[in-house]
Amino acid sequence: MKESDAPRNRLRFTGEWPPQVLWAELPNWGYALDEEHVEGQDETTLRPAAVQDRITDDVAFTVGSVRCANGVQFPALLEVCLQRADGVTAFPASAKPWRIVRLGRPARWTSFEQSWLPEDERGFAPVSLSDSAISPVLVESRLPTSKGQTIRILVHGDGGESHSA
């Protein structure tokens, strides 16, 4: 480890997203599962991923963007598993973040609404993929995967998806 990497390697975020001011330098994040024993940390703790120039299998979240059907674009964190997006959290500038996830068999995209929590405790705004201002929504990673391609998915109003280069 280089001395200049030391501050970066100490960054930890438990129960919250890494702040957007860090995303330019640190687009990739992973779970700190081997540190669950550290006071104040748990299975939700995120730390910078070891690799920051591409999406590897060790990356749990990577920076990207979403562009809604109405042309509005937001920064986003893509939840990735084996270099594929399975969740997307969009961060509108002046509103609560919204999240969509890929679930089921066959897999479909749907809004993640935390309906088990009281409304004032929910961390995500509800979003409807059937809203023509939202869908289709283009999801794109900033970085390429290890295979050299960025993640680029068009999520349709019915929860289906298509991929484009």
Legacy VTK file of the C-alpha trace (Angstrom):
# vtk DataFile Version 3.0
C-alpha trace
ASCII
DATASET POLYDATA
POINTS 165 float
0.000 0.000 0.000
1.320 3.417 -0.949
1.349 6.103 1.747
-0.896 8.274 -0.469
-3.539 5.503 -0.407
-3.753 5.389 3.409
-6.569 7.989 3.846
-8.580 6.332 1.064
-8.179 2.922 2.657
-9.623 4.198 5.952
-12.875 5.448 4.394
-15.902 3.524 5.700
-19.623 4.236 5.347
-22.086 2.226 7.427
-25.809 2.481 6.716
-25.269 5.331 4.251
-23.986 5.913 0.745
-20.487 7.257 0.147
-20.839 11.016 -0.490
-20.923 12.114 -4.111
-17.862 14.340 -3.610
-15.797 11.112 -3.464
-17.249 9.527 -6.610
-14.891 11.171 -9.120
-11.807 9.722 -7.444
-13.446 6.588 -6.009
-16.141 5.264 -8.359
-15.998 1.644 -7.108
-17.101 0.448 -3.665
-17.254 -2.917 -1.937
-18.601 -4.351 1.299
-16.208 -4.471 4.277
-17.566 -7.844 5.422
-14.236 -8.864 6.925
-14.544 -5.852 9.271
-17.996 -6.548 10.773
-16.310 -6.997 14.154
-15.145 -3.347 14.133
-17.277 -1.164 16.391
-19.712 0.958 14.392
-19.501 -1.269 11.312
-21.808 -4.037 10.117
-22.779 -5.892 6.952
-23.811 -2.605 5.303
-20.370 -0.995 5.652
-18.873 0.123 2.352
-15.224 0.893 1.596
-13.389 1.865 -1.582
-12.744 -1.135 -3.827
-9.123 -2.075 -4.463
-9.513 -1.486 -8.221
-10.792 1.929 -9.321
-10.243 1.941 -13.110
-12.680 -0.828 -14.103
-15.501 -2.928 -12.645
-14.183 -6.226 -11.305
-15.953 -9.098 -9.553
-15.000 -7.530 -6.198
-16.989 -4.348 -6.863
-20.418 -4.156 -5.197
-21.323 -0.594 -6.272
-20.032 1.549 -9.101
-20.781 5.090 -10.169
-22.926 5.710 -13.204
-25.931 7.658 -14.348
-29.581 7.263 -15.229
-31.313 9.198 -17.977
-35.093 9.195 -17.794
-37.432 9.219 -20.787
-38.021 12.953 -20.284
-34.283 13.573 -20.779
-33.477 14.332 -17.137
-30.224 12.733 -16.018
-29.095 11.912 -12.478
-25.922 10.511 -10.937
-26.401 6.953 -9.762
-24.792 4.069 -7.946
-25.193 0.754 -9.726
-25.280 -2.339 -7.543
-23.279 -4.950 -9.405
-22.804 -8.667 -9.025
-20.347 -10.400 -11.315
-20.099 -7.207 -13.385
-23.862 -7.021 -14.040
-26.233 -4.378 -12.642
-28.917 -5.777 -10.349
-29.897 -2.508 -8.681
-29.679 1.205 -9.376
-30.019 4.108 -6.963
-30.585 7.479 -8.643
-29.713 10.685 -6.797
-31.860 13.627 -7.956
-30.291 16.942 -6.902
-33.176 18.232 -4.814
-35.175 15.127 -3.952
-34.910 11.851 -2.078
-33.027 9.127 -3.984
-35.042 6.482 -5.776
-34.056 2.885 -6.375
-34.961 0.169 -8.824
-33.897 -3.466 -8.517
-33.857 -6.518 -10.743
-35.785 -9.374 -9.094
-37.543 -12.651 -9.786
-37.537 -15.376 -12.390
-37.705 -14.275 -15.048
-35.928 -11.190 -13.725
-37.824 -7.882 -13.969
-36.953 -4.382 -12.783
-39.171 -2.912 -10.093
-39.208 0.003 -7.674
-37.593 -0.591 -4.278
-39.900 1.152 -1.834
-39.131 -0.115 1.707
-42.848 -0.658 2.371
-42.057 -2.405 5.678
-40.879 0.918 7.188
-43.056 3.806 8.326
-43.310 6.316 5.484
-41.178 8.980 7.205
-38.323 6.456 7.707
-38.075 5.278 4.105
-34.773 6.153 2.474
-36.048 5.999 -1.092
-38.753 7.868 -2.936
-41.270 5.688 -4.775
-40.813 5.634 -8.528
-43.065 4.077 -11.131
-41.494 2.469 -14.166
-44.850 2.821 -15.913
-44.508 6.635 -15.679
-43.761 7.832 -19.237
-41.524 10.602 -17.857
-39.326 7.914 -16.271
-39.347 4.932 -18.634
-37.618 3.836 -20.560
-34.692 4.748 -18.310
-31.124 4.391 -19.538
-28.700 3.081 -16.908
-24.993 3.453 -17.625
-21.821 2.790 -15.671
-19.017 5.321 -15.843
-16.346 2.626 -15.934
-16.007 -0.431 -18.138
-16.124 -3.960 -16.791
-13.029 -6.157 -16.944
-14.287 -7.192 -20.396
-13.882 -3.602 -21.622
-17.586 -2.706 -21.999
-19.540 -0.255 -19.888
-22.757 -1.502 -18.331
-25.563 -0.009 -20.438
-29.167 -1.101 -19.860
-32.430 0.346 -21.080
-35.084 -0.438 -18.448
-38.598 -0.469 -19.917
-41.891 0.447 -18.288
-42.920 -3.194 -17.961
-39.732 -3.992 -16.013
-38.033 -5.632 -18.973
-34.619 -4.554 -20.199
-32.560 -4.344 -23.343
-28.831 -3.869 -23.743
-26.982 -1.699 -26.184
-23.332 -1.056 -26.909
LINES 1 166
165 0 1 2 3 4 5 6 7 8 9 10 11 12 13 14 15 16 17 18 19 20 21 22 23 24 25 26 27 28 29 30 31 32 33 34 35 36 37 38 39 40 41 42 43 44 45 46 47 48 49 50 51 52 53 54 55 56 57 58 59 60 61 62 63 64 65 66 67 68 69 70 71 72 73 74 75 76 77 78 79 80 81 82 83 84 85 86 87 88 89 90 91 92 93 94 95 96 97 98 99 100 101 102 103 104 105 106 107 108 109 110 111 112 113 114 115 116 117 118 119 120 121 122 123 124 125 126 127 128 129 130 131 132 133 134 135 136 137 138 139 140 141 142 143 144 145 146 147 148 149 150 151 152 153 154 155 156 157 158 159 160 161 162 163 164
